[in-house]
């Protein structure tokens, strides 16, 4: 009999009850015992739902109080010294301090989890002495069994992945660190074995990336050690997000099961199985249902693939599962009743994906006829979406085809543009600006809600937005910023706002997913051809510009970010979607320029996260991603200054592509990573305008002037002061008003000090 399994379930809850509990605790509205009780209630509810859906192997320890990498670090007592952790179980105050920062200590670095929009907290190994502070997987297993009678499958980040994604150690120390961590993993697993646990899922997504010979040797050492230490425990070595590298070596490891992604890694993994087969003594975890996308699975195709796999793996040695954790999708599609029927019926969120798992496992066990009606309904729903008018706009398709035939590039090189822009704007050395958004207070959110509900008229809401713009234009002038922004008070989200104004998009009511910590986003759905309909940002931007003599930037989200932060259609290549978005956004850029806006920021924070995990596929992606950005911006005059922004990713391996985007100014996060990106510019010359964020906006702490001065001075050792801008890491939407004003005042003061030092040395 074929069984079903999930790799993880969304933490946040259908109504974001997890997020609300965290924020209530952080604000002091919920004490710790009440908070713990609330999270237990949420956690157990998720397990019950999976049991009700008929899932055979239910994951435990996939639930987190913030992030699974932070959980693993805390379990091993790996807490940076600046948080004054004194040993034992890590207190929540310390745990959340690492994630969010404290008054006296900067938060740990946050970056993207492989090529997803989920952010994890990067463990800092420097100076750490790892010990076991608690056996969290064991506690999760016991809770599920004792309170619900569920025989759970503990989920743990694997040793090699944890080590490779951590920081604070030299390459030469890798084996020493593995030697410290491996006994701790063995201890955790031995206690699980003694408890009678049947399966443990060790997540090793790093195995889908390119590993060198030394890492492959380490992998073998890790799993041979585990096999010898816990012979009675079934280990599912789980990979996801792509096909595995070194397939033959991995499937020969002494584990009882291998989990492979047959959605995003389908091509490579199925080719390996066809070429080399699969071990007869192992279980195959077949990741057949997409854990990252929101579309109903083509069940006939999935069943055909599973049946092919049974030629290599007996059905009783096959587990039908999701391709990765369902952390990356909303909870349920059943409540999305306001969508067009052809779209609504083609959606599958986490709960519906669990249903699909059960259907496929039933079909393998009992025959295709057992799900005949479900197969027919699935075929009908997917065909209706395919034939919809939204997916067949010939005007858009033809226009984009014509644009793609031309090389998108500015008419003049940067050196010439820079001279023209300096003459026009007459900015001081080291100009200051912000990334775009300002705090969205409860008052702003309430006003938007009243407007959306029809309780406020369009006129009243527009007047309110203008009042907010007035307040913040005056504040920016008073603080002393050189280039201003209007604050984006009319925008709920940097992607949703544009999607609501472009054709080809749809929006859910409850489709929330976790981005980082308690930050949840509701990604738009790109289900049809994308088209520009009317100006989207001109009204607020020109109003803000009318209130000041200082330049105000127009603010757009770029094509790659809109695509990567949306759930996108799967019937055409992502490259084509990017070009459709670029064509639509180009028309908005041109509208802003015609309205007299001469600085336009086209944000692309998500370019890096879309980078394929396979090295051999990265150049092609970067080529069309750069082309899409240039297609968006290339028609403006030489005096129009194009800005862009990127954040919270590793950029050192794509500096050349960033420069190829040909933006006049780029701002990049660097403070959360404690200035590490600057090292990339110590090794690579960058000839365009650049601002390296001088303080972390995801932490509530107000940075000191000295901290920012040090960051500026380090950057100016490797970057041309004449091309350097000073700005925060990212937008300030989620911050409080007082801390924002104080932080920006400190930033301007740090700039004043830096300008003084610069003028003394030139």
C-alpha positions in Angstrom: 0.0 0.0 0.0 1.3 3.5 -1.0 1.3 6.0 1.9 1.2 9.8 1.9 3.3 12.4 3.7 3.7 16.1 4.0 7.1 17.8 4.5 5.7 20.6 6.6 2.5 22.7 7.1 2.1 26.5 7.1 2.7 28.0 10.6 0.6 31.1 10.3 -2.9 29.7 10.3 -5.9 30.4 8.0 -6.5 33.7 9.8 -2.9 34.5 10.6 -3.5 33.6 14.2 0.2 32.7 14.7 1.3 36.1 13.5 -1.2 37.8 15.7 0.0 35.8 18.8 3.6 36.7 18.1 2.9 40.4 17.8 0.6 40.5 20.8 3.5 38.9 22.8 6.1 41.3 21.5 3.9 44.3 22.3 3.2 43.0 25.9 -0.5 42.4 25.3 0.1 38.6 25.9 2.1 37.2 28.8 4.5 34.3 28.2 2.2 31.5 29.6 -0.7 32.7 27.5 1.5 33.0 24.5 2.8 29.5 24.9 -0.7 28.2 25.4 -1.9 30.0 22.2 0.9 28.6 20.1 0.3 25.1 21.4 -3.4 25.4 20.4 -2.4 26.5 16.9 0.2 23.8 16.6 -2.1 21.0 17.6 -4.8 22.3 15.4 -2.5 22.0 12.4 -1.7 18.4 13.3 -5.4 17.5 13.7 -6.2 18.9 10.3 -3.5 16.8 8.6 -4.9 13.7 10.3 -8.4 14.6 9.2 -7.1 14.9 5.6 -5.8 11.3 5.8 -2.1 12.0 5.7 -0.2 8.9 6.9 3.1 10.5 7.9 2.5 13.8 9.6 5.4 16.1 10.2 6.2 17.5 13.7 8.8 20.0 14.7 8.1 21.9 11.4 6.2 24.4 13.6 8.4 27.3 14.8 8.2 30.4 17.1 10.0 32.4 14.3 12.3 30.4 12.0 13.5 26.8 11.7 17.2 27.7 11.2 17.0 29.9 14.4 15.3 27.0 16.2 18.2 24.7 15.2 20.8 27.2 16.4 19.0 27.7 19.7 18.7 23.9 20.2 22.5 23.8 20.0 23.0 27.0 22.1 24.5 28.8 19.1 23.7 32.4 20.3 25.9 35.4 19.4 27.8 36.7 22.5 26.2 40.2 22.2 22.9 38.8 23.4 24.5 37.7 26.7 23.1 34.2 26.7 24.2 32.3 29.8 23.4 28.7 28.8 20.5 26.3 29.3 17.2 26.5 27.3 17.3 29.7 25.3 14.8 32.2 26.8 12.2 33.7 24.4 13.7 37.2 25.1 17.1 36.0 23.8 15.5 34.0 21.0 13.5 37.0 19.7 16.5 39.2 20.3 18.6 37.3 17.9 15.8 37.5 15.3 14.7 41.1 15.8 17.5 42.8 17.6 17.5 44.5 21.0 18.2 48.0 22.2 21.9 47.1 22.6 22.5 44.3 20.1 21.9 44.1 16.4 19.8 41.3 15.0 21.5 38.4 13.3 21.6 38.5 9.5 18.4 37.5 7.6 18.6 36.1 4.1 16.5 34.1 1.6 15.9 30.4 2.0 17.4 29.1 -1.2 15.4 30.6 -4.1 12.2 31.2 -2.2 10.7 34.4 -0.7 11.0 33.0 2.8 13.8 34.5 4.9 15.8 32.6 7.6 18.0 33.8 10.4 21.6 33.0 9.7 23.3 31.2 12.5 26.6 32.8 13.7 29.1 30.2 14.7 32.0 32.5 15.6 32.9 32.0 19.3 30.1 29.6 19.9 30.5 26.4 21.9 27.6 24.2 20.8 25.7 22.1 23.3 22.3 20.6 23.4 19.9 23.0 25.2 16.7 21.0 24.6 15.6 18.2 22.3 12.9 20.2 20.4 12.1 17.4 17.9 11.5 15.0 20.8 9.2 17.4 22.6 7.2 17.9 19.4 6.9 14.1 18.9 5.8 13.6 22.5 3.2 16.4 22.3 1.6 15.0 19.1 1.5 11.4 20.5 0.4 12.2 24.0 -2.2 14.8 23.3 -3.5 13.6 19.9 -2.4 10.1 19.5 -0.5 11.0 16.3 2.7 9.1 15.5 4.6 12.1 14.1 7.6 12.3 11.8 10.1 14.8 13.4 11.6 17.2 10.9 15.1 18.5 11.5 17.5 20.7 9.4 20.3 18.3 8.4 23.8 18.8 9.6 25.4 19.7 6.3 22.7 22.2 5.3 22.8 23.8 8.8 26.6 24.2 8.6 26.7 25.4 4.9 24.0 28.0 5.6 25.7 29.3 8.8 28.4 32.0 9.0 31.2 33.0 11.2 33.8 30.3 10.4 36.6 30.0 7.9 36.5 27.3 5.2 39.4 25.6 6.9 37.3 25.2 10.0 34.5 23.3 8.3 35.6 19.9 9.4 36.2 21.0 12.9 32.7 22.5 13.1 31.2 19.4 11.6 33.0 17.5 14.3 31.4 19.6 17.0 27.9 19.5 15.5 27.6 15.8 14.5 27.7 14.4 18.1 24.9 16.7 19.0 22.8 15.5 16.1 23.6 11.9 17.1 22.5 12.6 20.6 19.2 14.2 19.4 18.5 11.2 17.1 19.5 8.6 19.7 16.9 10.0 22.1 14.3 9.9 19.3 15.2 6.3 18.6 14.9 5.4 22.3 11.5 7.0 22.3 10.3 4.7 19.6 10.1 7.2 16.8 9.7 5.4 13.4 10.7 8.0 10.9 12.8 11.2 11.1 13.0 13.7 8.2 16.5 15.2 7.9 16.2 18.1 5.5 19.3 18.5 3.3 18.2 20.9 0.5 21.9 21.9 0.1 22.2 18.6 -1.8 20.5 20.2 -4.8 23.4 22.7 -5.1 26.9 22.2 -6.4 29.0 20.6 -3.7 32.7 20.1 -4.0 34.5 16.8 -3.3 35.2 17.8 0.3 31.5 18.4 1.0 30.6 15.1 -0.6 33.1 13.3 1.7 31.6 15.2 4.7 28.1 14.1 3.7 29.2 10.5 3.6 30.8 10.8 7.0 27.7 12.4 8.5 25.3 9.7 7.4 27.6 6.8 8.0 28.1 8.1 11.6 24.3 8.5 12.1 23.6 5.0 10.6 26.1 3.4 13.0 24.8 5.4 16.0 21.1 5.0 15.6 20.6 1.7 13.6 17.0 1.4 14.7 15.8 4.7 13.4 14.4 5.2 9.9 16.0 8.3 8.3 14.4 10.1 5.4 17.1 12.1 3.8 15.0 14.9 2.3 15.9 17.2 -0.6 13.8 19.8 -2.4 13.7 22.8 -4.7 15.7 21.1 -7.4 17.2 17.8 -8.6 20.0 16.4 -6.5 23.7 16.6 -7.6 25.7 13.4 -7.4 22.6 11.2 -7.5 24.4 7.9 -7.3 26.5 8.9 -4.3 23.4 10.2 -2.4 21.2 7.2 -3.0 24.0 4.9 -1.8 24.1 6.6 1.6 23.1 4.4 4.5 19.7 5.9 5.1 16.3 4.2 4.8 14.6 6.7 2.6 15.5 9.4 0.0 13.1 12.3 -0.6 13.3 13.8 -4.1 11.6 16.8 -5.7 9.7 15.7 -8.8 8.2 19.2 -9.5 11.0 21.7 -9.6 13.7 19.0 -9.9 11.6 16.7 -12.2 13.9 16.8 -15.2 17.1 16.0 -13.4 15.7 13.5 -10.8 13.7 11.5 -13.3 16.6 11.4 -15.7 18.8 10.0 -12.8 16.2 7.3 -12.0 15.9 6.3 -15.6 19.6 6.1 -16.0 20.6 4.5 -12.7 17.4 3.1 -11.1 16.7 3.3 -7.4 18.0 1.1 -4.6 15.7 -1.8 -3.8 16.3 -1.5 -0.1 15.2 2.1 0.2 12.0 4.1 0.4 11.5 6.8 -2.2 9.8 10.0 -1.0 8.3 11.2 -4.3 7.7 14.9 -4.1 4.9 14.9 -6.7 2.7 17.8 -5.4 4.1 21.3 -5.7 4.8 22.7 -2.3 5.5 26.2 -3.7 2.8 26.8 -6.3 -0.9 27.4 -5.9 -2.3 25.6 -9.0 -4.4 22.5 -9.0 -2.1 19.5 -9.9 -2.8 17.9 -13.3 -3.7 14.6 -11.6 -3.5 12.5 -14.7 0.0 13.6 -15.4 1.0 13.2 -11.8 -0.4 9.7 -11.7 1.4 8.8 -14.9 4.7 10.0 -13.4 4.0 7.9 -10.2 3.3 4.9 -12.3 6.6 5.4 -14.2 8.3 5.5 -10.8 6.8 2.2 -9.8 8.9 0.6 -12.5 12.0 1.5 -10.4 10.4 1.4 -7.0 7.7 -1.0 -5.7 4.5 0.8 -4.8 4.9 -0.3 -1.2 8.3 1.4 -1.1 6.9 4.7 -2.4 5.7 7.6 -0.3 3.6 10.2 -2.1 4.5 13.6 -0.7 4.8 17.3 -1.4 7.9 18.6 -3.2 8.8 20.7 -0.2 7.2 22.1 2.9 3.8 23.8 2.4 5.2 26.7 4.3 5.4 28.6 1.0 1.6 28.5 0.1 -1.6 29.8 1.7 -3.6 27.5 4.0 -6.9 26.9 2.1 -8.5 27.9 -1.2 -12.0 27.1 -0.1 -12.7 30.6 1.2 -11.6 32.4 -2.0 -15.2 32.8 -3.2 -14.8 36.2 -5.0 -12.4 35.0 -7.7 -13.5 34.3 -11.3 -14.9 30.7 -11.3 -12.3 29.6 -13.9 -9.5 30.7 -11.6 -11.1 29.7 -8.3 -11.6 26.1 -9.5 -8.0 25.8 -10.6 -6.4 26.6 -7.2 -5.0 24.3 -4.6 -3.5 25.7 -1.4 -2.0 23.7 1.4 -5.2 21.9 2.5 -6.1 21.1 -1.1 -2.6 19.8 -1.8 -3.1 17.4 1.1 -6.3 16.1 -0.6 -4.3 15.7 -3.8 -1.7 13.6 -2.0 -4.4 11.3 -0.6 -6.1 10.9 -4.0 -2.8 9.9 -5.7 -1.9 7.5 -3.0 -5.4 6.0 -3.2 -5.1 5.6 -7.0 -1.7 3.8 -6.7 -3.1 1.5 -4.0 -6.6 0.9 -5.5 -6.3 1.7 -9.1 -7.1 4.8 -11.3 -10.8 3.9 -11.4 -11.0 4.7 -7.7 -10.5 8.4 -8.4 -12.3 8.6 -11.9 -14.6 11.4 -11.0 -11.9 13.5 -9.4 -9.7 13.1 -12.5 -12.5 14.2 -14.8 -13.2 17.3 -12.6 -9.5 18.2 -12.6 -9.3 18.0 -16.4 -12.4 20.2 -16.7 -11.1 22.9 -14.3 -7.7 23.1 -15.9 -9.0 23.3 -19.4 -11.4 26.1 -18.4 -8.5 28.2 -17.2 -6.5 27.5 -20.3 -9.2 28.7 -22.6 -10.1 31.9 -20.6 -9.9 35.3 -22.4 -7.4 36.5 -19.8 -4.8 34.0 -21.1 -5.3 34.7 -24.7 -4.7 38.5 -25.3 -3.2 38.8 -28.7 -2.5 42.5 -28.4 -0.1 41.9 -25.4 1.6 38.9 -26.9 2.3 40.7 -30.2 3.6 43.9 -28.6 6.0 41.9 -26.3 7.2 39.8 -29.3 8.1 43.1 -31.1 9.9 44.5 -28.1 12.0 41.4 -27.6 13.4 41.8 -31.1 15.2 45.0 -30.0 18.1 45.3 -27.6 16.9 47.4 -24.6 19.5 50.0 -23.6 19.7 53.6 -22.6 20.7 56.1 -25.4 23.7 57.4 -23.5 26.4 55.7 -21.4 26.4 56.2 -17.6 29.3 58.6 -17.6 27.5 61.0 -19.8 24.2 60.6 -18.0 25.9 61.2 -14.6 27.3 64.5 -15.7 23.9 65.6 -17.1 22.1 64.5 -13.9 24.6 66.2 -11.6 24.2 69.4 -13.5 20.4 69.2 -13.3 20.1 68.1 -9.6 23.1 69.7 -8.0 23.1 67.3 -5.1 25.7 67.4 -2.3 28.5 64.8 -2.0 27.1 61.7 -0.3 23.4 62.5 -1.0 20.9 61.0 1.5 17.5 59.4 0.7 15.3 56.6 1.8 14.1 53.5 0.0 10.5 54.5 -0.4 7.9 53.7 2.2 7.3 55.4 5.6 5.5 54.0 8.6 2.0 52.8 8.0 0.4 53.6 11.3 -2.8 52.1 12.7 -4.5 55.3 11.5 -3.3 54.7 7.9 -4.4 51.1 7.9 -7.8 51.9 9.3 -8.4 54.7 6.7 -7.5 52.2 3.9 -9.9 49.6 5.4 -12.7 52.2 5.7 -12.1 53.2 2.1 -12.1 49.6 0.8 -15.3 48.9 2.6 -17.0 51.9 1.1 -17.3 53.7 4.4 -15.0 56.5 3.1 -15.5 58.2 -0.3 -12.7 58.4 -2.8 -12.4 62.1 -2.2 -12.1 61.7 1.6 -9.5 58.9 1.3 -7.5 60.9 -1.3 -7.5 63.9 1.1 -6.3 61.7 3.9 -3.4 60.3 1.8 -2.4 63.9 0.8 -2.3 64.8 4.5 0.1 61.9 5.2 2.3 63.0 2.3 2.3 66.6 3.6 3.4 65.4 7.0 6.2 63.3 5.7 7.5 65.7 3.1 7.9 68.3 5.9 9.5 65.8 8.2 12.0 64.7 5.5 12.9 68.4 4.8 13.3 69.0 8.6 15.5 65.9 9.0 17.6 67.1 6.2 17.2 64.4 3.5 18.4 65.4 0.0 16.1 63.3 -2.1 12.6 62.7 -0.9 9.8 60.1 -1.4 6.0 60.4 -1.0 5.8 57.6 1.5 3.6 55.1 -0.2 0.7 55.5 2.2 -1.8 54.4 -0.5 -0.1 51.1 -0.9 -0.8 47.9 1.1 2.1 46.0 -0.5 4.8 46.8 -3.1 3.6 44.1 -5.4 -0.1 43.9 -4.6 -0.5 47.7 -5.3 0.7 47.3 -8.9 -1.1 44.0 -9.5 -4.4 45.6 -8.6 -3.9 48.2 -11.4 -2.6 45.8 -14.1 -4.7 43.4 -16.2 -3.9 39.7 -15.8 -3.8 39.7 -12.0 -6.1 38.4 -9.4 -6.1 38.7 -5.6 -7.1 36.4 -2.8 -8.9 37.4 0.3 -7.1 35.1 2.7 -4.0 33.9 0.7 -1.4 34.8 3.2 2.1 33.3 3.4 5.0 33.9 5.8 7.9 36.0 4.4 9.9 36.4 7.6 9.1 36.3 11.3 5.5 37.6 11.7 5.7 39.4 8.4 3.0 37.8 6.1 2.3 38.7 2.5 -0.6 38.0 0.3 1.0 37.4 -3.1 -1.0 38.3 -6.2 -1.8 35.7 -8.8 -0.6 36.3 -12.3 -3.1 34.1 -14.1 -3.5 35.9 -17.5 -1.6 38.2 -19.9 -0.3 41.3 -18.1 -1.3 44.7 -19.6 -1.0 48.4 -18.6 -4.4 50.1 -18.3 -3.7 53.5 -16.8 -1.1 55.4 -14.8 -0.7 53.9 -11.3 1.6 56.2 -9.3 1.6 59.5 -11.0 -1.1 61.3 -9.0 0.5 60.8 -5.6 4.1 61.4 -6.8 3.3 64.7 -8.6 1.4 65.9 -5.6 4.4 65.2 -3.3 6.7 67.0 -5.8 4.4 70.0 -5.7 5.0 70.3 -2.0 8.8 70.7 -2.1 11.6 72.1 -4.1 13.7 69.0 -3.4 13.5 66.1 -5.8 10.9 63.4 -5.1 11.5 59.9 -6.5 8.7 58.1 -8.4 8.5 54.6 -6.8 7.8 51.4 -8.8 8.3 47.7 -8.2 10.3 46.1 -11.0 9.2 43.3 -13.3 11.3 40.5 -11.8 10.2 41.3 -8.3 6.6 41.5 -9.2 6.9 38.1 -10.9 9.0 36.4 -8.1 6.7 37.7 -5.4 3.6 36.6 -7.1 2.1 33.1 -7.8 2.5 32.9 -11.5 0.9 30.9 -14.3 2.7 27.8 -15.5 1.5 27.6 -19.1 4.2 30.0 -20.4 7.9 30.5 -19.5 8.7 32.8 -16.7 10.8 34.9 -19.1 7.7 35.7 -21.1 5.9 36.8 -18.0 8.8 39.1 -17.1 8.7 40.8 -20.5 5.0 41.3 -20.3 5.5 43.0 -16.9 8.4 45.1 -18.2 6.3 46.3 -21.1 3.5 47.4 -18.8 5.9 49.1 -16.3 7.7 50.9 -19.1 4.5 52.7 -19.8 4.3 53.8 -16.2 7.9 55.0 -16.2 7.1 57.1 -19.3 4.0 58.4 -17.6 6.0 59.6 -14.6 8.6 61.3 -16.8 6.0 63.1 -18.9 4.5 64.4 -15.6 7.8 66.0 -14.7 9.3 63.3 -12.3 13.0 63.1 -13.1 14.0 60.5 -10.5 12.3 57.1 -10.8 13.1 54.1 -8.6 12.3 50.7 -10.0 12.8 48.3 -7.1 14.2 44.8 -7.8 14.8 43.2 -4.4 13.8 39.8 -5.6 16.2 39.4 -8.6 18.7 37.4 -6.6 16.1 35.0 -5.0 14.9 33.9 -8.5 18.4 32.8 -9.4 18.3 29.1 -10.3 20.0 26.8 -7.9 21.7 25.0 -10.8 24.9 27.0 -11.7 24.5 26.1 -15.4 21.1 27.7 -15.6 22.0 31.0 -13.8 23.5 32.9 -16.8 20.4 32.5 -18.9 18.1 33.7 -16.0 20.3 36.7 -15.3 20.4 37.6 -19.0 16.6 37.9 -19.3 16.2 39.4 -15.9 18.6 42.2 -16.7 16.9 42.6 -20.1 13.5 42.9 -18.5 14.8 45.7 -16.1 16.4 47.5 -19.0 13.2 47.1 -21.1 11.4 48.9 -18.3 13.8 51.8 -18.0 15.6 52.3 -21.2 13.4 54.9 -22.9 13.9 57.8 -20.5 16.0 60.9 -21.1 19.6 61.1 -20.0 18.8 63.6 -17.2 16.1 61.2 -15.8 17.9 59.3 -13.0 16.9 55.7 -12.6 17.3 54.1 -9.2 16.8 50.5 -8.1 17.0 48.7 -4.8 17.9 45.1 -3.7 17.8 43.6 -0.3 18.4 40.5 1.9 20.2 38.2 -0.5 23.7 37.2 -1.3 24.8 39.4 -4.1 28.5 38.8 -4.4 28.1 36.3 -7.2 26.0 38.6 -9.4 27.8 42.0 -9.2 28.4 42.0 -12.9 24.7 41.5 -13.6 23.7 44.3 -11.2 26.0 46.6 -13.1 24.6 45.4 -16.4 21.1 46.6 -15.3 22.6 50.0 -15.9 20.6 51.8 -13.2 22.1 55.2 -12.4 21.9 54.5 -8.7 21.4 51.2 -6.9 20.8 50.8 -3.1 21.6 47.4 -1.6 21.2 46.1 2.0 24.4 45.7 3.8 23.9 46.5 7.5 21.9 43.3 8.5 24.8 41.3 7.1 27.1 43.5 9.1 28.8 45.0 6.1 29.8 41.8 4.5 28.7 42.8 1.0 31.3 45.6 1.0 33.9 42.8 0.7 32.5 42.1 -2.8 33.3 45.7 -3.8 36.8 45.3 -2.4 37.3 42.6 -5.1 35.1 44.1 -7.9 35.1 47.6 -9.3 31.7 49.2 -9.5 31.4 52.3 -11.7 27.7 53.3 -11.2 26.0 55.2 -8.4 25.5 53.0 -5.3 24.1 53.2 -1.8 24.9 50.5 0.7 22.2 50.6 3.4 23.7 51.9 6.7 21.1 50.6 9.1 18.8 47.6 9.5 15.1 48.6 9.2 13.8 45.2 10.3 14.9 45.7 13.8 13.1 48.2 16.2 16.3 49.4 17.7 17.6 52.9 16.8 21.1 52.7 15.4 23.8 55.0 16.8 25.5 57.6 14.7 28.8 55.9 15.3 27.6 52.6 13.9 26.5 54.3 10.6 29.6 56.4 10.4 31.7 53.2 10.6 29.6 51.6 7.8 30.0 54.7 5.6 33.7 54.9 6.2 34.3 51.2 5.4 32.3 51.6 2.1 34.2 54.7 1.1 37.4 52.8 1.2 36.3 50.8 -1.9 33.7 53.0 -3.5 33.9 56.4 -5.2 32.5 59.1 -2.8 31.2 61.0 -5.9 29.0 58.0 -6.7 28.0 57.0 -3.2 24.5 57.5 -1.6 23.5 57.1 2.0 20.2 55.3 2.8 18.6 52.8 5.1 18.6 49.1 4.2 15.0 49.0 3.0 11.6 50.6 3.2 10.3 51.9 6.6 6.7 50.8 6.3 6.8 48.4 9.3 8.6 50.7 11.7 7.2 53.1 14.2 7.1 56.8 13.6 9.4 57.9 16.5 12.1 55.3 15.8 12.0 56.1 12.1 12.5 59.8 12.7 15.2 59.3 15.2 17.1 56.8 13.0 16.9 59.1 10.0 18.2 62.0 12.1 21.1 59.8 13.2 21.7 58.8 9.5 21.8 62.4 8.4 24.2 63.3 11.3 26.5 60.4 10.3 26.4 61.7 6.7 27.4 65.2 8.0 30.4 63.7 9.8 31.4 61.7 6.7 31.1 64.7 4.5 33.3 66.7 6.8 36.0 63.9 6.7 35.7 63.6 3.0 36.2 67.3 2.3 39.2 67.3 4.6 40.9 64.6 2.5 40.1 65.8 -1.1 
